[in-house]
Amino acid sequence: MSGMVAILIGGAAVAVAGLVLYMRATRQKRAPVDPIASTTGSNRTLTGTTSTNNRAVFQWDEALRRFVAYALDDAARESLSEPTDPEHAPVFKKVAEILERIEARPEYIPRRPSLLPKLMATVNDPQAAMVEISRIIAQDPALTGNLLRIANSPVYRVSSMPIESIDRAVTLVGVQGIRSIIATALLQPVMSSGSGSFSRFPELVWEHTLYAASAAEQHAVNVEKSEPFVSQLIGLLYGLSAIVVFRIVRDQFAAQPHLVATPGSVARMLETWVAPTAGRIAASWELPERVQYALESQTLAAELHMENSLGRSLKFGRVAGALVVLCRLGRLTEAEARTIAVAGEGPRRETERVWDRYLAPSLRSATATPST
């Protein structure tokens, strides 16, 4: 009996070995991945190669496209859709490798502010006393200094006298104002424009980001009845991610000086990587999953109806921010911008109220000193 068992076991082993050898022999080799072809984004918001019958979606994405084209040295809008140079494949590959593990690259992303969880809980609580908010901020000297600097900037300053304490800042700008200042102070990146092609991109994107975050906050309050501070924080985080991706792309092109970055290549990498990179930063900061989803959903905004209210507010904010900047540059009239802004999905009356009460004044202030 034992001999028979041994024979059966041996036969089974031979059969398994034969099967493994057969599968190895017949398995097709995996095709090499083209780093440019695989870097496609999800909806071509920037490069615009996916058509849509939704007029509102087209107008919103066209506004974003025009802004990015201007930020990339006022490139022709059509240049964002030009075929990518195959020689740029090594840059695409290296950028992907870095961004897939961006949480391990502290030289590109800021550390999570230690007070962020406590501030998110406190600032969103309507019952929280202003003195409690001041006490939390005062625990971080760097945050305190940055907040006071922003509070004294022309955007927020409401008095001819300088604001020298957190208590006074809270008293002067109120709950809504302090939310905006806190979020901006937490996430404002250190700008390093440098020189050469696309050197003004970071500053223009951060200007857009400030308008976008404010618009997202107002959309959250008036349309989605959602979390204003979180909505603004997400708007700032998305803009920060755009600057992070741009810096990495710029650095990788600089590492291969025989290659010249084109608006099409930069736009392709922006549309592919900004949203997932923002989601990865949010995850590394241990922000709630709904925040990560809102950020990552931006690549699907033209194809899927976002179920996440934060994501809808973020998309509106991004579009509204682009419209304000385009108006400032004289590329759109206020009437044209308003028409585009209210053309999206959602309750039209509430969206019009957001534009008329909160965004139009910012737009007029911005266009009072147009850029040259």
C-alpha positions as CSV (number, residue, x, y, z in Angstrom):
1,M,0.0,0.0,0.0
2,S,2.8,2.4,0.9
3,G,4.4,1.7,-2.5
4,M,1.2,2.6,-4.3
5,V,0.9,5.9,-2.3
6,A,4.5,6.7,-3.2
7,I,3.7,6.1,-6.9
8,L,0.6,8.3,-6.7
9,I,2.5,11.1,-5.0
10,G,5.3,10.9,-7.5
11,G,2.9,11.0,-10.4
12,A,1.1,14.0,-9.0
13,A,4.4,15.8,-8.6
14,V,5.4,15.1,-12.2
15,A,2.0,16.3,-13.4
16,V,2.3,19.6,-11.5
17,A,5.8,20.2,-12.7
18,G,4.7,19.5,-16.3
19,L,1.8,21.9,-15.9
20,V,4.1,24.7,-14.6
21,L,6.6,24.1,-17.5
22,Y,3.7,24.2,-20.0
23,M,2.3,27.5,-18.6
24,R,5.7,29.1,-18.7
25,A,6.3,28.1,-22.2
26,T,2.9,29.3,-23.5
27,R,2.6,32.4,-21.4
28,Q,2.7,35.6,-23.5
29,K,5.4,38.0,-22.5
30,R,4.1,41.2,-21.0
31,A,4.3,44.1,-23.4
32,P,6.5,46.9,-22.3
33,V,4.7,49.9,-21.0
34,D,4.9,53.1,-22.9
35,P,5.4,55.8,-20.1
36,I,3.8,58.5,-22.3
37,A,0.8,56.4,-23.5
38,S,0.1,55.2,-20.0
39,T,0.1,58.7,-18.7
40,T,-3.3,59.5,-20.0
41,G,-5.4,61.1,-17.3
42,S,-9.0,60.2,-17.1
43,N,-10.9,62.9,-19.0
44,R,-8.5,65.0,-20.8
45,T,-9.6,68.1,-18.9
46,L,-6.4,69.9,-20.0
47,T,-5.4,68.4,-23.3
48,G,-9.0,68.2,-24.4
49,T,-8.9,65.0,-26.5
50,T,-12.2,63.6,-25.1
51,S,-15.3,65.2,-26.7
52,T,-18.4,65.7,-24.7
53,N,-22.0,66.5,-25.6
54,N,-22.4,68.2,-22.2
55,R,-22.1,71.9,-23.0
56,A,-21.7,72.9,-19.3
57,V,-18.9,70.4,-18.8
58,F,-17.2,71.7,-22.0
59,Q,-17.3,75.3,-20.8
60,W,-16.0,74.5,-17.3
61,D,-13.1,72.4,-18.7
62,E,-12.3,75.0,-21.3
63,A,-11.9,77.6,-18.6
64,L,-9.4,75.4,-16.8
65,R,-7.6,74.7,-20.1
66,R,-7.3,78.3,-20.9
67,F,-5.9,79.2,-17.5
68,V,-3.3,76.4,-17.7
69,A,-2.3,77.5,-21.2
70,Y,-1.7,81.0,-19.9
71,A,0.3,79.8,-16.9
72,L,2.5,77.8,-19.3
73,D,3.9,81.0,-20.8
74,D,0.7,82.0,-22.5
75,A,0.9,79.0,-24.8
76,A,-1.6,78.5,-27.5
77,R,-4.6,76.6,-26.2
78,E,-4.1,74.1,-29.0
79,S,-0.5,73.4,-28.0
80,L,-1.8,71.5,-25.0
81,S,-3.3,68.8,-27.3
82,E,-0.2,68.4,-29.5
83,P,1.3,64.9,-29.7
84,T,3.9,64.3,-27.0
85,D,7.6,64.0,-28.1
86,P,8.5,60.3,-27.7
87,E,11.9,61.4,-26.5
88,H,10.2,62.7,-23.3
89,A,9.4,59.1,-22.2
90,P,12.2,59.0,-19.7
91,V,10.9,62.1,-18.0
92,F,7.4,60.7,-17.9
93,K,8.7,57.5,-16.4
94,K,10.8,59.2,-13.7
95,V,8.0,61.6,-12.8
96,A,5.6,58.6,-12.3
97,E,8.1,56.8,-10.1
98,I,8.5,59.8,-7.8
99,L,4.8,60.6,-7.6
100,E,3.7,57.0,-6.9
101,R,5.7,57.3,-3.7
102,I,5.4,61.1,-3.1
103,E,4.8,60.6,0.6
104,A,8.4,59.4,0.8
105,R,9.8,62.6,-0.8
106,P,9.7,65.3,2.0
107,E,11.7,67.7,-0.3
108,Y,8.6,68.1,-2.4
109,I,5.7,68.0,0.1
110,P,5.3,69.8,3.4
111,R,5.0,67.8,6.6
112,R,1.5,67.5,7.9
113,P,0.8,70.4,10.3
114,S,0.7,68.9,13.7
115,L,-2.3,71.0,14.7
116,L,-4.4,70.1,11.6
117,P,-6.7,67.5,13.1
118,K,-7.4,69.6,16.2
119,L,-8.0,72.7,14.1
120,M,-10.3,70.9,11.7
121,A,-12.5,69.7,14.6
122,T,-12.5,73.1,16.3
123,V,-13.0,75.5,13.4
124,N,-15.8,73.4,11.9
125,D,-17.6,73.4,15.3
126,P,-20.1,76.4,15.3
127,Q,-20.1,76.2,19.1
128,A,-16.3,76.5,19.4
129,A,-15.3,79.7,21.1
130,M,-12.9,82.1,19.3
131,V,-10.6,82.0,22.3
132,E,-10.2,78.2,21.9
133,I,-9.2,78.7,18.2
134,S,-6.7,81.3,19.3
135,R,-5.3,79.0,22.0
136,I,-4.7,76.2,19.5
137,I,-3.0,78.4,17.0
138,A,-0.7,79.9,19.6
139,Q,0.7,76.4,20.3
140,D,2.6,76.6,16.9
141,P,4.9,79.7,16.7
142,A,5.5,79.1,13.0
143,L,1.8,78.9,12.2
144,T,1.2,82.0,14.4
145,G,3.8,84.0,12.5
146,N,2.5,82.9,9.1
147,L,-1.1,83.6,10.1
148,L,-0.3,87.1,11.3
149,R,1.6,87.9,8.1
150,I,-1.4,86.8,6.0
151,A,-3.8,88.6,8.2
152,N,-1.8,91.8,7.6
153,S,-1.8,91.3,3.8
154,P,-4.0,93.5,1.6
155,V,-6.4,90.5,1.0
156,Y,-7.4,90.2,4.6
157,R,-6.4,93.5,6.4
158,V,-9.5,95.3,7.6
159,S,-7.9,98.1,9.6
160,S,-5.2,100.7,9.1
161,M,-3.5,99.4,12.3
162,P,-1.3,96.3,12.0
163,I,-2.6,93.1,13.5
164,E,-0.1,92.0,16.1
165,S,-1.9,89.2,17.9
166,I,-4.0,86.2,17.1
167,D,-6.8,87.4,19.4
168,R,-7.0,90.7,17.5
169,A,-6.9,88.9,14.2
170,V,-9.8,86.6,15.3
171,T,-11.8,89.6,16.5
172,L,-11.3,91.7,13.4
173,V,-11.9,89.1,10.6
174,G,-14.4,86.9,12.3
175,V,-15.1,83.2,12.1
176,Q,-15.2,83.0,8.3
177,G,-12.1,85.2,7.8
178,I,-10.1,83.2,10.4
179,R,-11.0,80.0,8.6
180,S,-9.6,81.3,5.4
181,I,-6.5,82.6,7.0
182,I,-5.8,79.4,9.0
183,A,-6.2,77.2,5.9
184,T,-4.0,79.4,3.8
185,A,-1.4,79.6,6.6
186,L,-1.3,75.9,6.9
187,L,-0.7,75.1,3.2
188,Q,0.9,78.1,1.6
189,P,3.9,76.7,-0.3
190,V,7.3,78.3,-0.5
191,M,7.6,79.7,-4.0
192,S,10.8,79.2,-6.0
193,S,10.1,80.6,-9.5
194,G,13.6,80.4,-10.8
195,S,14.0,81.4,-14.4
196,G,13.5,79.9,-17.9
197,S,10.4,78.4,-19.4
198,F,7.2,78.4,-17.3
199,S,8.9,80.2,-14.4
200,R,5.7,82.1,-13.5
201,F,3.6,78.9,-13.2
202,P,3.8,78.5,-9.4
203,E,2.8,82.0,-8.6
204,L,-0.1,82.0,-11.1
205,V,-1.3,78.7,-9.8
206,W,-1.2,79.8,-6.2
207,E,-3.1,83.0,-7.1
208,H,-5.7,80.7,-8.8
209,T,-5.7,78.4,-5.8
210,L,-6.6,81.2,-3.4
211,Y,-9.6,82.2,-5.5
212,A,-10.5,78.5,-6.0
213,A,-10.4,77.7,-2.3
214,S,-12.6,80.7,-1.4
215,A,-15.1,79.8,-4.1
216,A,-15.2,76.2,-3.0
217,E,-15.9,77.4,0.6
218,Q,-18.8,79.6,-0.5
219,H,-20.2,76.8,-2.8
220,A,-20.0,74.4,0.2
221,V,-21.9,76.8,2.4
222,N,-24.6,78.0,0.0
223,V,-25.1,75.1,-2.4
224,E,-24.0,71.9,-0.8
225,K,-24.7,72.9,2.8
226,S,-21.4,71.2,3.6
227,E,-18.2,71.9,5.6
228,P,-16.7,75.3,4.7
229,F,-13.3,74.9,6.3
230,V,-12.7,71.5,4.9
231,S,-13.8,72.6,1.4
232,Q,-11.4,75.5,1.5
233,L,-8.6,73.2,2.8
234,I,-9.2,70.8,-0.1
235,G,-9.1,73.7,-2.6
236,L,-5.7,74.7,-1.2
237,L,-4.4,71.2,-1.1
238,Y,-5.3,70.6,-4.8
239,G,-3.4,73.8,-5.7
240,L,-0.5,72.7,-3.6
241,S,-0.4,69.4,-5.4
242,A,-0.3,71.2,-8.8
243,I,2.8,73.1,-7.7
244,V,4.4,69.9,-6.4
245,V,3.8,68.0,-9.7
246,F,5.1,71.0,-11.7
247,R,8.3,71.2,-9.6
248,I,9.0,67.5,-10.1
249,V,8.4,67.8,-13.9
250,R,10.6,70.8,-14.0
251,D,13.4,69.0,-12.1
252,Q,13.3,66.0,-14.2
253,F,13.5,68.0,-17.4
254,A,16.4,69.9,-15.9
255,A,18.2,66.6,-15.2
256,Q,18.1,65.9,-18.9
257,P,19.2,69.2,-20.5
258,H,19.1,67.8,-24.0
259,L,15.3,67.7,-23.7
260,V,13.0,70.7,-23.8
261,A,9.7,70.8,-21.9
262,T,6.7,71.6,-24.1
263,P,3.3,72.9,-22.9
264,G,1.8,69.6,-24.1
265,S,4.1,67.4,-22.1
266,V,3.7,69.5,-19.0
267,A,-0.1,69.6,-19.4
268,R,-0.3,65.8,-19.9
269,M,1.6,65.2,-16.6
270,L,-0.5,67.8,-14.7
271,E,-3.8,66.4,-15.8
272,T,-2.6,62.8,-15.0
273,W,-0.9,63.4,-11.6
274,V,-2.3,66.4,-9.8
275,A,-5.5,64.7,-8.5
276,P,-3.9,61.4,-7.4
277,T,-1.0,63.3,-5.8
278,A,-3.4,65.5,-3.8
279,G,-5.1,62.3,-2.7
280,R,-1.8,60.7,-1.6
281,I,-0.8,63.9,0.3
282,A,-4.2,63.8,2.0
283,A,-3.7,60.1,2.9
284,S,-0.2,60.8,4.3
285,W,-1.7,63.5,6.4
286,E,-4.3,61.1,7.7
287,L,-7.2,63.2,6.4
288,P,-10.6,61.6,6.2
289,E,-11.4,59.3,3.2
290,R,-14.0,61.7,1.9
291,V,-11.3,64.3,1.5
292,Q,-9.1,61.9,-0.5
293,Y,-12.1,60.9,-2.7
294,A,-13.0,64.6,-3.3
295,L,-9.4,65.2,-4.5
296,E,-9.0,62.1,-6.6
297,S,-12.4,62.4,-8.2
298,Q,-11.3,65.6,-10.1
299,T,-9.8,63.4,-12.9
300,L,-13.3,61.9,-13.4
301,A,-15.3,65.2,-13.2
302,A,-16.3,65.3,-16.8
303,E,-17.3,61.6,-17.0
304,L,-18.9,60.8,-13.7
305,H,-21.4,62.7,-11.5
306,M,-19.6,63.1,-8.3
307,E,-21.5,61.8,-5.3
308,N,-19.1,63.6,-2.9
309,S,-20.3,67.1,-2.1
310,L,-16.7,68.2,-1.3
311,G,-15.7,67.1,-4.8
312,R,-18.5,69.1,-6.4
313,S,-17.5,72.2,-4.4
314,L,-13.8,71.7,-5.3
315,K,-14.6,71.4,-9.1
316,F,-16.7,74.6,-8.9
317,G,-14.0,76.4,-7.0
318,R,-11.3,75.4,-9.5
319,V,-13.5,76.7,-12.4
320,A,-14.4,79.9,-10.6
321,G,-10.8,80.6,-9.7
322,A,-9.8,80.1,-13.4
323,L,-12.6,82.5,-14.5
324,V,-11.5,85.2,-12.0
325,V,-7.9,85.0,-13.2
326,L,-8.9,85.0,-16.8
327,C,-11.0,88.1,-16.2
328,R,-8.1,89.8,-14.5
329,L,-5.9,89.1,-17.5
330,G,-8.6,90.5,-19.8
331,R,-9.3,87.2,-21.5
332,L,-12.9,87.1,-20.4
333,T,-15.6,89.7,-19.5
334,E,-17.4,89.5,-16.2
335,A,-20.6,88.6,-18.0
336,E,-18.9,85.8,-19.9
337,A,-17.4,84.5,-16.7
338,R,-20.7,84.5,-14.9
339,T,-22.4,82.6,-17.7
340,I,-19.8,79.9,-17.6
341,A,-19.8,79.7,-13.8
342,V,-23.5,79.1,-13.4
343,A,-23.7,76.7,-16.4
344,G,-22.8,73.6,-14.4
345,E,-24.9,71.1,-12.6
346,G,-26.7,71.9,-9.4
347,P,-29.2,74.5,-8.3
348,R,-28.8,77.5,-10.5
349,R,-30.2,80.1,-8.2
350,E,-27.8,79.2,-5.4
351,T,-24.9,79.1,-7.7
352,E,-25.8,82.5,-9.1
353,R,-26.0,83.8,-5.5
354,V,-22.5,82.5,-4.8
355,W,-21.2,84.3,-7.9
356,D,-23.0,87.6,-7.4
357,R,-22.4,88.0,-3.7
358,Y,-18.9,86.5,-3.2
359,L,-17.0,86.0,-6.5
360,A,-18.0,89.1,-8.5
361,P,-16.6,91.5,-5.8
362,S,-13.3,89.5,-5.8
363,L,-13.3,89.6,-9.6
364,R,-13.8,93.4,-9.8
365,S,-11.0,93.9,-7.2
366,A,-8.7,91.6,-9.2
367,T,-9.4,93.3,-12.5
368,A,-8.7,96.7,-11.0
369,T,-5.0,96.0,-11.3
370,P,-4.6,93.9,-14.4
371,S,-1.4,92.0,-15.0
372,T,0.9,93.1,-17.8
